[in-house]
Amino acid sequence: MNKPRDLFSTLAIIGGLLLVLYPTISNFFIMRNASRVVEGYDEAVEALSDEEAARLMGEARAYNAKLAGLSGIPAAAGGWDVSDPQLAAQLEAEYASLLNLNGDGVMGYVTIPRLDETMPMYHTTEEKVLQVGTGHLETTSLPVGGASTHAAISGHRGLPSAKLFTELDEMREGDVFYVRVLKETFAYQVDQILTVLPHETEPLAIEAAADQMTLVTCTPYGINSHRLLVRAHAIPYVPSMDDEVGAMGSPINLSWPHIVFVLGLVALAAFFASLRSRELREREARLEVEADRAYGPRPSATPGAAGERTREMDEEGGCLYGFVNHGRPRFSAWSI
């Protein structure tokens, strides 16, 4: 078998496997980090007294009341839909200080059973945030429930390094997801799924007395010209939901076509390895036959004087050590 061709085939198979497995490997580390973030958040919340948790929740709800009074329709990401620039700056500064328990921007986490995922929720929708989790759209209500609130949680779709909201299009009306903030858990049921242009923010409007939340991502997959909105309304949270909240799901991020492709590459690698092993055995046998023809058949198992002398030379480290075996050269297919 041609050695350059062997090397090329091996590298091609290894490269193909790494290319296909990269999303799964990367997603594994992203999910492991997300799990640590969620665990760290839960530990920090557990250390809070009930009074302190209630105070922080009260501040967040007071902020939501201001936002509801100022604007019924949130502005696009990055701006504040208020007429007074000074008030907008004040709200922006206040926003950054709320629900920032560990100073890392994490305000809680969202669990979506349909996607088999739990992801931390960070302040803002900056790119560095959306690479590792979900981001709260800063012009919408904080995700703490209550009347006249509408929070929006955004996540990337189609990242090669992480799953995140890649499968958000699989959500269906009636699906339930959960949001954990401080010591409270909120349940939301999907009631509407929309596709809109990026500037069409009307579906994120705060409705009087309503408690709503919307999950946002880009669509169509790989094109990202529109936004997919999964709108939901609050429903009572009951103890039977406890087992679903915080479930991390599987880190395996491979579709069935990918799995079939990986198995095909593994089978191909095994096939080439089998061919190579067979060729080496055949070459070894051929060299042994050639050695028999050139030097005669192997001597009997009982060593004679020549055999004893050869063994003595081997033990003494003589010049024939490693190359002579009872007067016959030692051949190896690996040395050819």
C-alpha positions in Angstrom: 0.0 0.0 0.0 1.3 3.5 -0.9 2.5 5.3 2.3 1.5 8.8 1.1 -1.9 7.6 0.2 -2.2 5.8 3.6 -1.3 9.0 5.4 -3.7 11.1 3.3 -6.6 8.6 3.9 -5.9 8.5 7.7 -5.7 12.3 7.9 -8.9 12.7 5.9 -10.8 10.3 8.2 -9.5 12.0 11.3 -10.3 15.4 9.9 -13.8 14.4 9.0 -14.4 13.0 12.5 -13.1 16.1 14.2 -15.2 18.3 11.9 -18.4 16.4 12.6 -17.7 16.0 16.3 -16.6 19.6 16.9 -20.2 20.9 17.7 -20.7 18.1 20.2 -17.4 18.6 21.9 -17.8 22.3 22.1 -21.4 22.1 23.2 -20.3 19.7 26.0 -17.9 22.3 27.4 -20.5 25.1 27.0 -23.1 23.0 28.8 -20.6 22.0 31.6 -19.9 25.7 32.1 -23.6 26.5 32.1 -24.2 23.9 34.7 -21.5 25.4 36.9 -23.0 28.9 36.4 -26.5 27.6 37.4 -25.1 25.7 40.4 -23.1 28.8 41.5 -26.2 30.9 41.2 -28.3 28.5 43.2 -25.6 28.5 45.9 -25.6 32.3 46.1 -29.4 32.4 46.3 -29.4 29.8 49.0 -27.0 32.0 51.1 -29.5 34.9 50.9 -31.9 35.4 53.8 -35.6 35.5 52.8 -35.7 39.2 53.7 -32.8 40.0 51.4 -34.3 38.0 48.6 -37.6 39.8 49.0 -35.9 43.2 48.9 -34.1 42.4 45.7 -37.2 41.0 44.1 -39.1 44.2 45.2 -36.5 46.4 43.5 -36.8 44.5 40.3 -40.6 44.8 40.3 -40.4 48.5 41.1 -38.2 48.9 38.0 -40.8 46.9 35.9 -43.5 49.3 37.1 -41.5 52.3 35.9 -40.9 50.6 32.6 -44.6 49.8 32.2 -45.5 53.4 33.0 -43.1 54.9 30.5 -43.5 52.6 27.5 -45.9 50.1 26.2 -43.7 49.0 23.3 -40.0 48.3 23.9 -37.5 49.9 21.6 -35.0 47.8 19.6 -32.1 46.2 21.4 -29.6 48.8 22.7 -32.0 51.7 23.2 -34.7 52.9 25.6 -38.1 54.0 24.4 -38.4 57.0 26.7 -38.6 60.7 25.7 -36.3 62.0 28.5 -32.6 61.1 27.7 -31.7 61.7 31.4 -34.3 59.3 32.5 -33.2 56.8 30.0 -29.6 56.9 31.3 -30.9 56.6 34.8 -32.9 53.5 33.9 -29.9 52.0 32.1 -27.7 52.4 35.2 -30.5 51.0 37.4 -30.9 48.0 35.1 -27.3 46.9 35.4 -27.5 46.9 39.2 -30.7 44.8 39.5 -30.7 41.0 40.0 -26.9 41.0 39.5 -26.3 38.8 42.5 -22.7 37.6 41.9 -21.6 40.6 39.8 -21.3 38.4 36.7 -24.5 39.5 35.0 -26.4 36.3 35.7 -30.0 37.2 36.7 -31.3 33.6 36.8 -31.8 30.7 34.5 -34.4 29.3 32.1 -35.4 25.7 31.7 -37.1 24.6 28.4 -38.2 20.9 28.6 -39.0 20.7 24.9 -35.4 21.6 24.1 -34.0 19.5 27.0 -32.0 22.5 28.2 -31.3 24.7 31.1 -29.4 27.9 30.3 -28.3 30.9 32.4 -29.9 34.2 31.7 -27.5 37.2 31.6 -28.1 40.9 31.5 -28.1 42.4 28.0 -27.9 40.7 24.6 -24.2 41.4 23.9 -22.4 39.0 21.7 -20.2 37.7 24.5 -23.3 36.8 26.5 -25.1 35.1 23.6 -22.0 32.9 22.9 -22.5 31.1 26.3 -26.1 31.5 27.3 -29.3 33.5 26.9 -29.5 37.2 27.2 -32.3 39.4 28.6 -33.5 42.0 26.1 -32.7 45.1 28.2 -35.6 47.2 26.9 -38.2 44.7 28.2 -39.4 43.9 31.7 -37.2 42.0 34.1 -38.2 38.3 34.2 -39.7 38.4 37.7 -43.4 38.0 36.8 -46.2 40.2 37.8 -49.0 42.2 36.1 -48.2 44.5 33.2 -44.9 42.8 32.4 -43.4 41.3 29.3 -39.9 40.0 29.4 -37.9 38.9 26.4 -35.1 36.3 26.5 -32.9 36.0 23.5 -30.5 33.2 22.4 -28.4 32.3 19.4 -29.5 29.7 16.9 -27.1 27.7 14.7 -23.8 28.3 16.5 -21.3 25.6 15.7 -20.0 25.8 19.2 -23.3 25.5 21.2 -26.9 24.4 20.9 -28.6 27.2 22.8 -31.8 28.2 20.9 -31.0 26.2 17.8 -34.1 24.0 18.2 -36.4 26.8 19.3 -38.4 26.3 16.1 -39.5 22.9 17.6 -41.5 24.7 20.3 -45.3 24.2 20.0 -48.3 26.1 21.5 -49.1 24.6 24.8 -45.4 23.9 25.7 -44.3 25.0 29.2 -41.0 26.5 30.2 -39.7 27.8 33.5 -37.7 30.8 34.8 -35.8 30.7 38.1 -34.9 34.1 39.6 -33.8 34.4 43.2 -36.0 32.1 45.3 -39.0 32.1 43.0 -39.8 30.0 40.0 -42.2 31.1 37.2 -44.0 28.9 34.7 -45.0 30.1 31.3 -47.1 28.4 28.6 -46.6 29.1 24.9 -49.7 30.6 23.3 -48.4 32.1 20.1 -45.4 31.6 17.7 -44.6 34.4 15.3 -42.0 35.2 12.6 -41.3 39.0 12.3 -38.7 41.3 10.8 -36.0 42.6 13.3 -37.6 46.1 13.6 -41.1 44.7 14.3 -41.1 44.9 18.1 -44.9 45.4 18.6 -45.3 41.7 19.7 -43.1 42.5 22.7 -45.4 45.3 23.9 -46.4 45.3 27.6 -50.1 44.6 27.9 -52.0 45.9 30.8 -52.5 43.3 33.6 -50.8 40.6 31.5 -47.8 38.6 32.7 -45.9 37.5 29.5 -42.6 36.3 28.4 -41.2 35.8 24.9 -38.2 33.7 23.7 -36.4 35.2 20.8 -34.0 33.9 18.2 -33.0 34.4 14.5 -34.7 32.6 11.6 -34.6 31.1 9.0 -31.7 28.8 10.1 -28.4 30.1 8.7 -30.0 33.1 7.0 -31.2 35.1 10.1 -33.2 37.7 8.2 -36.2 37.5 10.6 -36.9 36.9 14.2 -38.7 33.9 15.7 -40.9 34.9 18.7 -42.2 32.2 21.0 -44.7 34.1 23.2 -46.1 32.7 26.4 -48.2 33.7 29.4 -47.8 33.0 33.1 -49.5 29.9 34.6 -49.5 28.8 38.2 -46.3 27.0 39.3 -47.1 23.8 41.1 -44.8 21.4 43.0 -45.2 18.7 40.4 -43.1 20.9 38.1 -40.1 20.8 40.4 -38.3 17.9 38.7 -38.2 19.7 35.4 -36.7 22.9 36.7 -32.9 23.0 36.4 -32.6 19.8 34.3 -29.5 20.2 32.1 -30.3 17.6 29.5 -27.8 15.7 27.3 -24.6 17.4 26.0 -24.8 15.3 22.8 -25.5 17.7 19.9 -25.7 15.4 17.0 -28.7 14.8 14.7 -29.3 11.4 13.2 -27.7 12.3 9.8 -24.6 13.3 11.8 -24.6 10.1 13.8 -24.9 8.0 10.6 -22.0 10.0 9.1 -19.8 9.5 12.1 -20.5 5.8 12.2 -19.7 5.6 8.5 -16.3 7.3 9.0 -15.6 4.9 11.9 -16.5 1.9 9.7 -14.3 3.3 6.9 -11.4 3.8 9.3 -11.8 0.2 10.6 -11.9 -1.1 6.9 -8.6 0.7 6.1 -7.0 -0.6 9.3 -8.1 -4.1 8.4 -6.6 -3.8 4.9 -3.4 -2.5 6.3 -3.2 -5.2 8.9 -3.8 -7.9 6.2 -1.2 -6.5 3.9 1.4 -6.4 6.7 0.7 -10.1 7.5 1.0 -11.1 3.9 4.2 -9.2 3.5 5.6 -10.8 6.7 4.7 -14.2 5.3 6.2 -13.4 1.9 9.5 -12.3 3.5 9.7 -15.5 5.6 9.3 -17.5 2.4 12.0 -15.5 0.7 14.3 -16.0 3.7 13.7 -19.8 3.6 14.7 -19.8 0.0 17.8 -17.8 0.5 19.1 -19.2 3.7 17.4 -22.6 4.0 14.6 -23.7 6.3 14.7 -22.9 10.0 16.8 -25.3 12.2 15.1 -27.7 14.6 13.9 -26.5 17.9 16.9 -28.3 19.6 19.7 -25.8 19.4 22.9 -27.1 17.9 26.4 -25.6 18.3 25.6 -22.8 15.8 22.5 -22.0 17.7 24.3 -22.0 21.0 27.0 -19.8 19.6 24.4 -17.3 18.2 22.6 -17.1 21.6 26.0 -16.5 23.3 26.7 -13.7 20.9 23.2 -12.3 21.5 23.8 -12.3 25.3 27.2 -10.8 24.9 25.8 -8.0 22.7 27.9 -9.1 19.8 27.9 -7.5 16.4 25.1 -9.8 15.2 22.8 -9.1 18.1 19.2 -8.4 16.9 19.9 -9.4 13.3 20.8 -13.1 13.4 18.6 -15.9 14.7 20.2 -19.3 14.3 22.0 -18.1 11.2 18.9 -16.5 9.5 18.3 -12.8 9.2 15.3 -11.4 11.1 12.9 -9.6 8.8 10.0 -7.4 9.8 7.4 -5.9 7.5 7.6 -2.7 9.6 11.3 -2.3 8.7 10.8 -2.6 5.0 
